Amino acid sequence: MKKNTAVLLIHCPDQKGIVRAVTDFLYLNNGNIVYLDQHTDRSCGQFFMRIAWEIDAFQISREKIGEYFDTLIGKKFEMVWKLSFSDQKKRMAIFVTKLSHCLYDILYRFHSKEWNMEIPMIISNHENLKPLADQFGIPFYHFPITKETKAAQEEKQLKLLKENNIDLIVLARYMQIVSGNFISHYPFKIINIHHSFLPAFIGSKPYHAAHKRGVKIIGATSHYVTEDLDAGPIIEQGITHVTHKEDVADFVRQGKDIEKIVLSKGISKDLEHKILVYNNRTVVFD
């Protein structure tokens, strides 16, 4: 069995002594480092780091680690940091509309215990996928949305999310634009998936338009949601090559395959605390 670990995600102005200071802090407090990776972006002068260590024998209680680290290391190097623990399960809400391929993939991975997390709810603006939620024993909440009711329904959704201590929201082909007010409650905690034909092929039938144009690559992008539509920090991308021999149905089928894989990879990276966001870009650690 894997031992409990703590994970620190750090970014700060690049300077000498950062790695030594962090590793000395862990070594002097009996922390056994099991992962360390770092990156320096010279274009913006920023240093990025992910470090994980076993905490069973760590001399600082987990409740005090953040306080000690910030006092001894963080403030000195002007760090922005986040501390997480492997035994803390994130609580994820899934938003869907009618398409089921991404939801099926997520629920399979959850049911097979591939991910250390909880799914307290599935939220939708339609009732089509309620039988699937019932099949997996997950509460399903229906919030029908029109232009006139959107703001009020989002307030109800936010209330439900807060009551259930949701840490992460996944838009699994949720065909609604989430408002800026909604996003402000969960900054960089909402993951979306979309086909990568944007912005060349917009509208409700991008695969038809792409097929008509004779594209040679189909792709998908998972990203954090910001107020700039489909322009948030990218987490994961994937592609497959297509030819003139394939029809629109082939495009759609292959597109769905890529979408569910890319979305699940993005979720995995978030759950494993491997993503740092800086200036609308991500540093994604292996």
N, C-alpha and C positions, 0 to 999 in steps of 0.2 A: 504494500500500500504506500502511496505517496504521502510524505509528511506535509503538515501544514506549512504554507509559505506566506511570506509577506512580499508585496511587490511595490516598488517605488518607480513612478514615472516622473522624469525630471526634465525641465528645460530651463536654460539660463544663458546669460551672455558667456561666450566662450572665453576661457581663461585657464591659466595653469593651476594644477592642484585639485581639480574637481574629483577625478576618479580616486585619487589617493585619499582625499578627505572622506568620501562616501564609504569606500571599502575599509578604511581604518575604523570608522564609526561602527561598522558591522563586526569587524574582527574583534575590536576591544570589548564588545558586548556579547561575544560568543555566538555570532551569527554565521552560519555555514552558507556561503553563497552558492547557489545552484544555477544561476543565469546572470549574465552581464553582457549588454550590448550598448553601443554608443554610436552617435553620428554627429558630425560637425558640419553645419551648413555655412560655408564661408561667405556666401552671398549676403547673408543677413547677420553673420557673426553669432549665431546661436548654437549652443551645445544641447544635444538630446541624449537621454540615457534611460534604459530600463534595467533594473536590477532586482533579483528575487533571492530570498534567503529563507532557510528553515527557521522557524520561530519557537519550536518546542523547548529549546534550551536557551533561548535568547534572554539576556539579563534584564531587559527593559520590558515591562508589561505592555501588551499590545495597545492598551488604552493610552499609554504615555509615549509611544514611539514617535508619533507625529510631533508632539510638543518638544521632545528632546532633539529630534532631528532638525526642526526648524530653528531652535535656539542655537544649536551648535554648528550647523552646516548651512541650512537653508538661507537664513538672513545674510550670512557672510558672503554667499555667492549670488545673491539676488535670485534665488530659485523660485520657479513656479513648480509645485510638486503635488503629486497625488499618491496616497497610500491605500493599498487594497490588500485583502487577505483571501487566500484560496478557498477557505471553508465558508466564506460568505456568499450565499447564492443570490444572484441578481434576480429581480422580479420583473418579468418582461410581459408587456401587453402587446397583442398583435391586432393591427387594424387591417381589415380586408373589405372587399366589395363582392365581386362575383367569381373572379378567377381563383382557382383552387390550387394550382400547381406549387406555388411558393409555400402556401399554408401546409399542404400535405408534407412537403419536405421538412419544414420546421417541426411539425408535430411528430414525424417519424424520428428525427434526431433527438427530440425531447423524450419521447417514449422509450427509445433505446438507450437512454442515459448517456448519450454522447456529450451532452452539455450539462454542466453543473449549474442549473438555474431552475426557476419556477415560472409557470405561465398561469397567473391567476385569472386571466380573462382574454376573450376575443371580442373585439368591438367591430361593428359593421354598420354601414348605411343601408344594407339590404339583408334579408333573412336567408338567402340562398345557401349559405355555408353553415347554418346552425346545425344541421344533422352531423356534419363533420366534427364540430365542436362537441356535440353530445356524445359522439362515438368515442372521443378521447376524454370525456368527463370534465371538460373545461367550460366554465360559465360563459355564456354568449349574451352579449348586450346589443340590442338593435337601436340605433339612433338614425332614423330617416332624416335626410338633410335636403333642404331646398335653399334657394338663395335667401329667402325670407327668414328661415329658421336656423341658418348655419351658426350664427354667433351664439344663440341660446343653447343649441345642441352641443357646441364645443365647450361651453361653460359646464354643462352637465357631465360631459366626458372628463373634463379636468377634475371635477369634484370626485368622480368615481376613481380616477387614477390616484389622486392624493389619498383617498380613504384606503386604498389598497397598497400604498407604499411602493408604487411602480418606479423602478430604476431606469428601465429602458423601454422604448417604444419602437416597434418594427412595422413599417408600412409595407405589408406583403401584397403588393398590387392593389393598394387602396386608392380608388379612383376619385379622390377628392384633394383639392389644394388646401393644405393646412395653413391656417391664418398665422400672421406674425405674433399675435397675442398668445396663441397656443404654443408656438415654438419657444417663446420667451420663457415659458415655465420649464422647458426641458432642453436647454442649450447643449448641443452635441450629444444628445441622448435619444435622438430620433433617427433611425436608419431607414432609408428608402432604396428601392431598386427601380431602375428603368432601362429600357433598351437604349443602346448607344447610337441610334440613328439621329438623335437630337444634335444640333438644331436643324439639320438638313431636311429631315422628314418629320414634320409635325402633324398633329391631328389624330383622329381616332383609328386610322388604318395605316400606321407607318410601314408595316411589312408589305402591304400592297404597293405603296409608293416606292419602297426600296426595290421590290421585285421588278416593278415597271422600269426603274432606272438601271437595273442590271448590276446591283452592288455585288461585291465579291466577298465581303466580310459581314458577319452578324455579330453583334456584341451586346454586353450588358454592363451596367455600372451600379455599384452600391456606394452610398455616400450618406453623410450626415445631412440632415435637413436644415436649411437656413431660409431666410425670407426671400433670397434670390432663387427662384424656382429651378430645381434640378441643377443648381450650381454650387452646392455645398461641398465640403472637403471630401475628396474621393477616398474610399477605403479599399475597394477591390474592383477589378475589371476582368472581363474574359471575352474571348472571341472564338468564332469558328468560321472556316472558309466555306463559301457556297459557290455554286456554278449555275450556268444557264439551264442545266438539266433539271433543276429543282423548281417546283411550283410554289405558290404562296403558302399552301398548307405545310410544305416542308420548311419554309422559312419560319412560320409561326411555331411549329413543333421544336425546331432547333433553338429558336429564341427563348422559348419557355425553359428548355433544359439549361441554357446558360444562365437565365435569370435566377432560377432556384439555387444553382450552385454558387453563383457570385454573391447572392444575398446571404446564404448560409456561411460562406467564408467570411463575409463582413461581420456577421453576428459573432462568429467564433473569435475573431480578433478582438472584438469589444469585450466579450465575456472573459477572455484570457488577459485582459488589461495590457494589450500590445499596441495601443494606438495613442499617439500624441497629436493634438491639433495645434497648429501655429499658423497664423495669417492665412486662414482658409485652405491650408494644405495639411496633409497628414504625414507623420513619420510612423510607418507600420513596421514593427519589429518582427523578426522571424519567431 
